[in-house]
């Protein structure tokens, strides 16, 4: 049982485990299984095999769970995007609720109240407002394609990276994550590139013309497109961009970026406006938000609105409080709660995000909010508190890695009566709650599903200072 690459046969999948995996047990040992759901009977090929646990992938199905439904996407099973399509949505919500409870109790080891029922999405397809597609000259070929071909030649693809294969891209014909004209834009570029023999990027050789495609489709009806090229070729670039505008009239802002770096990150690149105003507008309730090509914004607009409503409710504001919004990003949460607060102080390490936050506050005529760029641990000192006031409410929305331990200690030092912790990773949230336990008790918990058909889950926790 300790051998690697061992094949375990006819395992009955018993339950869901965190991270999108399911689990079974063999002679008391837990086996985490990728690609299966509770109720399946499978053969599993192990990739990791430790003393108390093992991990592997379902290799053969003897029988399928009665809970399974037919996946709606032709790319299911290869694309890493919507891995839970085979589960009915109500089951997805059940397992996500279960994960939040298990993580908070097992990792956090703190006393928690009854967890509120998870807030599911009204719309489970076409819910995203942003997608990024990769152009590559190394299309992913299935085992069947490789087996039946006499010669394997490089092929172009415009789509998503295959999980764990950095140089292989799935050629996506139809994506169900974002509304049209998403597929119309992508397929228009693909067809034009094929007709005019435009070369796709080679990630190994770091050369090629078409590199990445970023699309935003917003609830306001605005559509922003940023087409990234691996080199400048004005004649080819303008011909393609003009063709795209002619064929897809719904584009309101078209930009391009010339990225000659070895990586795809655009934070240090300057997109160039080709058509339109260079940005797009989104709306949450009656708040307006300007989204530039490099801005971060909640990827699911409608569910992001519900997430912020929960955050505002948990803050329990009366209009007299000073609110500190930590990891404030472009200021969306702080702006969202501002009408119920006397003052909002936002802190974020990324300077570009703070510039966006200030612009969004001005756009919404919010004059009692101030935003500061820098590390919270460094900024929030005695002089800062003297200038802006001690917080009555702290809202923190850290990245997946959670909060740095120094920041947890800083929050304990601040001693705000109420803390609202918004998390996209219940495991790191649970770890931080354990550290905060010496000064705070958990009083409310509300999971929110932002990404149907994936294992990702957001969770909002209210904490009250111990007397």
C-alpha positions in Angstrom: 0.0 0.0 0.0 3.1 2.3 0.3 4.1 1.8 -3.3 3.9 4.7 -5.7 2.1 4.4 -9.1 -0.1 1.8 -7.5 -3.5 1.1 -9.0 -6.4 0.6 -6.5 -9.4 -1.1 -8.0 -13.1 -0.7 -7.4 -13.0 2.0 -4.8 -16.4 3.5 -3.8 -16.1 7.3 -3.6 -17.5 8.2 -0.2 -17.4 11.9 0.2 -16.2 15.3 -1.0 -12.8 16.6 0.1 -11.4 20.2 -0.2 -9.8 21.5 -3.4 -12.3 19.8 -5.7 -11.2 16.3 -4.9 -13.3 13.4 -3.5 -12.2 10.7 -1.1 -12.4 7.0 -0.3 -10.8 4.9 2.4 -8.7 1.7 2.1 -7.8 -0.2 5.3 -8.3 3.0 7.2 -6.1 5.1 4.9 -7.7 8.1 3.2 -7.4 8.3 -0.6 -8.0 11.7 -2.2 -9.3 11.2 -5.8 -9.3 13.7 -8.7 -12.0 13.4 -11.4 -14.6 11.5 -9.4 -17.7 12.4 -7.3 -19.3 10.7 -4.3 -21.1 7.6 -5.4 -18.8 6.7 -8.2 -17.0 3.3 -8.2 -13.5 3.7 -9.7 -10.0 2.4 -10.2 -7.5 5.0 -9.0 -3.9 5.4 -10.1 -1.9 6.9 -7.2 0.5 9.8 -7.7 1.3 10.3 -4.0 1.3 7.6 -1.4 2.1 8.5 2.2 1.7 6.6 5.5 -1.7 8.0 6.4 -3.0 9.2 3.0 -2.7 8.9 -0.7 -3.7 10.9 -3.8 -4.5 9.8 -7.3 -6.8 10.2 -10.3 -9.8 8.1 -11.4 -8.6 6.0 -14.2 -11.5 3.7 -14.9 -15.2 3.9 -13.9 -17.1 0.7 -13.0 -20.2 2.7 -12.2 -21.3 6.3 -12.0 -22.9 8.1 -9.1 -26.7 8.6 -9.4 -26.1 12.3 -8.7 -24.2 12.8 -11.9 -25.5 15.0 -14.7 -24.4 15.5 -18.3 -21.7 18.2 -18.6 -22.8 21.1 -20.8 -19.3 21.9 -22.3 -17.6 20.0 -25.1 -14.2 20.7 -23.4 -15.2 19.2 -20.0 -12.5 16.8 -18.7 -9.6 18.6 -20.4 -10.1 22.2 -19.6 -9.5 23.0 -16.0 -12.2 25.7 -15.7 -15.5 24.1 -14.8 -14.5 20.8 -13.2 -17.8 20.3 -11.4 -20.1 20.3 -14.4 -21.0 16.7 -13.7 -22.6 17.7 -10.4 -26.1 19.3 -10.1 -25.7 22.8 -8.8 -27.5 22.0 -5.5 -24.9 19.3 -4.8 -22.1 21.7 -5.5 -23.6 24.1 -3.0 -23.9 21.3 -0.4 -20.3 20.4 -0.7 -19.1 24.0 -0.6 -21.1 24.6 2.6 -19.6 21.4 4.0 -16.1 22.6 3.1 -16.5 25.9 4.9 -17.7 24.2 8.1 -15.0 21.5 8.0 -12.2 24.0 7.4 -13.3 26.4 10.2 -13.7 23.6 12.7 -10.7 21.4 11.8 -8.1 24.1 11.0 -9.5 27.1 12.9 -10.4 25.1 16.0 -12.5 28.0 17.2 -16.0 28.2 18.4 -18.3 29.1 15.5 -22.0 29.8 15.4 -24.4 28.0 13.1 -23.3 28.7 9.6 -25.8 30.5 7.4 -26.9 28.6 4.2 -24.6 29.3 1.3 -25.8 32.1 -1.1 -25.9 30.4 -4.5 -25.8 32.1 -7.9 -29.1 32.8 -9.8 -27.1 32.5 -13.0 -24.8 29.4 -13.2 -23.5 30.0 -16.7 -22.2 33.2 -18.4 -21.6 34.7 -15.0 -18.0 36.0 -15.4 -17.1 39.5 -16.6 -13.5 38.8 -17.5 -11.7 36.0 -19.4 -8.2 35.6 -20.8 -7.4 33.4 -23.7 -3.9 32.3 -24.7 -2.7 32.1 -28.3 -0.2 29.2 -28.8 1.3 27.2 -31.6 1.2 24.1 -29.4 -2.4 22.9 -29.4 -3.2 20.2 -26.9 -3.9 16.9 -28.7 -6.0 14.2 -27.0 -4.6 10.7 -26.6 -7.0 9.6 -29.4 -5.7 12.2 -31.8 -2.1 11.2 -31.1 -2.9 7.5 -31.6 -4.7 8.0 -34.9 -2.2 10.4 -36.6 0.7 9.2 -38.7 2.6 12.5 -38.1 2.3 15.0 -35.3 2.8 18.6 -36.5 2.5 21.8 -34.5 -1.0 23.4 -34.5 -2.3 26.7 -33.4 -4.8 27.1 -30.5 -6.7 30.0 -29.0 -8.0 29.0 -25.6 -7.0 28.0 -22.1 -3.8 26.3 -20.8 -4.1 22.6 -19.9 -3.8 22.2 -16.1 -0.1 21.3 -15.2 1.1 21.6 -18.8 2.5 25.1 -19.2 3.1 24.9 -23.0 -0.2 23.2 -24.1 -3.3 25.1 -24.9 -6.8 23.8 -25.6 -8.4 25.3 -28.7 -11.7 26.5 -27.2 -14.6 26.7 -29.7 -17.3 27.7 -27.2 -16.9 28.9 -23.6 -20.0 29.0 -21.4 -18.4 31.2 -18.7 -19.0 34.6 -20.2 -21.8 36.1 -22.3 -21.5 37.0 -25.9 -19.8 38.6 -27.8 -17.0 36.6 -26.1 -17.0 33.6 -28.4 -17.7 35.8 -31.4 -14.6 37.9 -30.7 -12.4 34.9 -30.0 -13.6 33.0 -33.1 -13.3 36.0 -35.3 -9.6 36.4 -34.4 -9.0 32.7 -34.9 -10.6 32.6 -38.3 -8.8 35.8 -39.5 -5.5 34.5 -38.3 -6.0 31.2 -40.1 -7.0 33.0 -43.4 -4.0 35.4 -43.2 -1.5 32.9 -41.8 -0.7 35.0 -38.7 1.7 33.2 -36.4 0.8 32.3 -32.8 3.1 32.6 -29.8 5.6 29.9 -29.0 6.0 29.9 -25.3 9.2 27.8 -25.5 11.0 29.9 -28.1 9.4 33.2 -26.8 8.4 34.4 -30.2 5.3 34.9 -32.2 2.7 37.5 -33.2 -0.6 36.6 -31.5 -0.1 36.2 -27.7 -3.1 36.7 -25.5 -6.7 38.0 -25.6 -8.4 39.6 -22.7 -12.1 40.3 -22.8 -14.5 42.0 -20.4 -18.3 41.9 -20.9 -20.0 44.0 -18.2 -23.6 44.2 -17.0 -23.8 47.7 -18.3 -23.5 46.4 -21.8 -19.9 47.6 -22.3 -17.3 45.3 -23.9 -13.6 45.9 -23.5 -11.0 44.0 -25.5 -7.2 44.0 -25.1 -5.3 42.0 -27.8 -1.7 41.3 -26.8 0.9 40.8 -29.5 4.4 39.3 -29.0 6.0 41.8 -31.4 5.0 44.9 -33.3 3.8 44.7 -36.9 1.7 47.7 -37.6 0.3 46.6 -40.9 -0.8 43.2 -39.7 -2.0 44.6 -36.3 -4.2 47.3 -37.8 -5.7 45.0 -40.4 -6.7 42.5 -37.7 -8.1 45.1 -35.3 -10.1 46.8 -38.1 -11.5 43.5 -39.1 -12.5 42.7 -35.5 -14.3 46.1 -35.2 -16.1 45.5 -38.4 -17.2 41.9 -37.6 -18.1 42.5 -33.9 -19.8 45.8 -33.6 -20.6 45.4 -29.9 -17.0 46.2 -28.8 -17.0 49.6 -27.0 -13.3 49.8 -26.2 -10.5 48.1 -28.1 -6.9 48.2 -26.9 -3.7 46.4 -27.9 -0.5 45.7 -26.0 2.9 44.9 -27.3 4.5 42.4 -24.8 8.0 41.3 -25.7 8.7 39.9 -22.2 9.2 36.3 -21.3 6.0 36.3 -19.1 2.4 37.2 -19.8 2.0 39.6 -16.8 0.6 43.0 -17.9 1.0 45.0 -14.7 4.1 46.7 -16.1 2.7 47.1 -19.6 0.8 50.0 -21.0 -2.2 49.0 -23.2 -2.8 51.4 -26.1 -6.3 52.6 -27.0 -7.2 51.7 -30.6 -10.9 52.5 -30.4 -13.2 53.8 -27.7 -12.5 55.5 -24.4 -9.9 53.1 -23.1 -11.8 51.8 -20.1 -15.2 50.4 -19.2 -17.9 51.2 -16.6 -19.5 48.6 -14.3 -22.3 49.1 -11.7 -22.9 47.6 -8.3 -26.3 48.7 -6.9 -26.2 52.4 -7.9 -22.4 52.7 -7.5 -20.3 53.3 -10.6 -16.9 51.8 -11.1 -14.3 52.6 -13.7 -12.4 49.6 -14.9 -9.2 50.2 -16.7 -7.4 47.3 -18.7 -5.2 46.5 -15.7 -7.8 47.0 -12.9 -8.8 44.2 -10.5 -12.6 43.9 -10.2 -14.8 41.1 -8.8 -15.1 38.6 -11.7 -18.8 37.8 -11.0 -20.5 41.2 -10.9 -24.0 40.2 -9.7 -22.6 37.8 -7.1 -20.0 40.3 -6.1 -22.8 42.7 -5.3 -24.3 40.1 -2.9 -20.9 39.5 -1.3 -20.5 43.2 -0.6 -24.1 43.4 0.7 -23.2 40.6 3.2 -20.0 42.5 4.2 -22.0 45.7 4.7 -24.6 43.9 6.8 -21.9 42.2 9.0 -20.2 45.6 9.5 -23.4 46.8 11.3 -22.8 50.5 10.6 -24.9 53.3 12.0 -23.3 56.2 10.2 -20.9 57.1 13.0 -18.2 54.6 12.5 -14.6 54.9 11.1 -14.1 51.9 8.8 -10.7 50.6 7.9 -10.7 48.7 4.6 -7.5 46.5 4.5 -6.4 45.0 1.2 -8.9 47.5 -0.3 -7.8 47.0 -3.9 -9.6 49.5 -6.1 -11.8 50.5 -3.2 -14.9 48.6 -4.2 -15.9 47.3 -0.7 -15.0 50.6 1.0 -17.1 52.6 -1.5 -19.9 50.1 -1.1 -20.2 50.6 2.7 -19.4 54.3 2.6 -22.9 55.7 2.9 -23.3 53.9 6.2 -20.0 55.1 7.7 -18.6 58.4 9.0 -15.2 57.8 7.4 -13.6 55.1 5.3 -9.8 54.5 5.3 -8.5 52.1 2.6 -5.0 50.6 2.6 -3.6 48.6 -0.3 0.0 47.8 -1.3 -0.5 48.2 -5.0 -0.2 51.8 -6.0 -2.2 51.5 -9.3 -5.1 50.0 -7.4 -5.1 53.0 -4.9 -5.2 55.4 -7.9 -8.3 53.5 -9.2 -9.8 53.6 -5.7 -9.4 57.4 -5.5 -10.9 57.8 -8.9 -13.9 55.6 -8.1 -14.5 57.5 -4.9 -14.6 60.8 -6.8 -16.8 59.2 -9.5 -19.4 58.3 -6.8 -19.0 61.7 -5.0 -17.7 60.1 -1.8 -15.7 62.7 0.0 -15.3 61.0 3.3 -13.1 58.1 2.0 -9.3 58.2 1.8 -7.0 55.6 0.3 -3.3 55.0 1.0 -0.7 52.9 -0.8 1.6 50.7 1.3 1.8 47.7 3.6 -0.8 47.8 6.4 1.7 46.8 9.0 3.9 49.8 8.1 1.2 52.4 7.6 -1.1 51.7 10.5 1.1 53.2 13.3 0.3 55.6 16.1 0.8 58.7 13.9 -1.6 57.3 11.3 -4.3 56.6 14.0 -3.8 60.0 15.4 -4.4 61.5 11.9 -7.3 59.4 10.8 -8.8 57.9 14.0 -8.9 54.5 15.6 -11.1 52.0 13.6 -14.5 51.1 14.8 -14.8 48.4 12.1 -12.1 46.6 10.2 -12.9 45.0 6.9 -10.1 42.7 5.5 -10.2 41.0 2.2 -6.8 39.3 1.7 -5.6 37.2 -1.2 -5.8 33.4 -1.2 -2.7 33.1 1.0 -4.6 34.9 3.8 -3.1 37.6 6.1 0.5 37.8 7.2 0.9 37.0 10.9 2.2 40.5 11.5 -1.1 41.9 10.2 -3.1 39.6 12.4 -1.1 41.0 15.4 -1.7 44.5 14.1 -5.5 43.9 14.0 -5.3 42.6 17.6 -3.5 45.8 18.5 -6.0 48.0 16.8 -8.7 46.5 18.9 -11.7 47.5 16.7 -15.0 46.3 18.2 -16.0 44.6 14.9 -13.9 42.8 12.3 -15.4 41.5 9.0 -13.1 39.0 7.2 -13.9 38.3 3.6 -12.0 35.3 2.2 -11.6 33.4 -1.0 -9.9 30.5 0.8 -11.6 29.1 3.9 -8.5 27.2 4.9 -6.2 30.2 5.3 -9.2 32.1 6.8 -9.5 29.4 9.4 -5.8 29.7 10.2 -6.1 33.4 10.7 -9.3 33.1 12.8 -7.3 30.8 15.1 -4.7 33.5 15.6 -7.4 36.2 16.1 -9.1 34.0 18.7 -7.2 35.6 21.6 -9.0 38.9 21.0 -12.1 38.0 19.0 -15.0 35.6 18.9 -16.7 34.5 15.6 -20.3 35.7 15.7 -21.5 35.2 12.1 -20.5 33.1 9.1 -21.9 33.4 5.5 -20.5 31.4 2.6 -21.1 32.9 -0.9 -20.7 31.0 -4.1 -19.0 33.2 -6.7 -18.0 30.5 -9.2 -20.5 27.8 -10.1 -19.1 24.5 -11.5 -15.7 25.1 -9.7 -14.6 24.2 -6.2 -13.8 27.8 -5.3 -15.8 29.4 -2.5 -15.9 32.8 -0.8 -16.7 33.1 2.9 -17.6 36.2 5.1 -17.0 36.0 8.9 -18.0 38.6 11.5 -15.9 38.8 14.6 -16.6 40.7 17.8 -13.9 41.9 20.3 -13.8 39.9 23.5 -14.8 41.8 26.6 
